[in-house]
């Protein structure tokens, strides 16, 4: 039981499929560490017992962290997203959910998934989204930047306002070499952001 539980838990946590799956992975890890402790007690291996008693405590922290706190964050974000669909304003989705959202083109053809987004500090707007395509499990995947103006955002995924072939003609990103700007991104300040900047200067001057 102990080695099987440990291997299953390792797969559950490594897959990073959300707070619930990761949290239950730590639950299974706890079962495994308790099992190894019993093996150590039965065979007189004190080092094995001591190690897995400590690992049991670590796993319980993992259970609290993922099934408790992090799950609460995800539930709150999911609740806001559901409520926004019924409200007259824009739909919302969690910033953390940008990593892993499915991406399709304007014809509904699957393109890949989003891995991250770059946000302008001054305006709070998303400058561009990085989309991964191809490969298997992240191996040999290709990263391409897509400006927000070319993306239709939905709570369940992202839709490119272009075809898959047009997307594939976009320049590829090198590992660890992402640009400050991409063609098509709108970097002009709005009047509101300019007023906000002026207000900040006034505050600093007053202080």
Helices and strands as residue ranges (DSSP letters): H 2-15, H 19-43, H 46-63, I 64-70, H 71-86, G 95-98, E 102-104, E 110-119, E 126-133, E 142-147, G 148-150, E 151-154, E 157-160, H 164-168, H 191-206
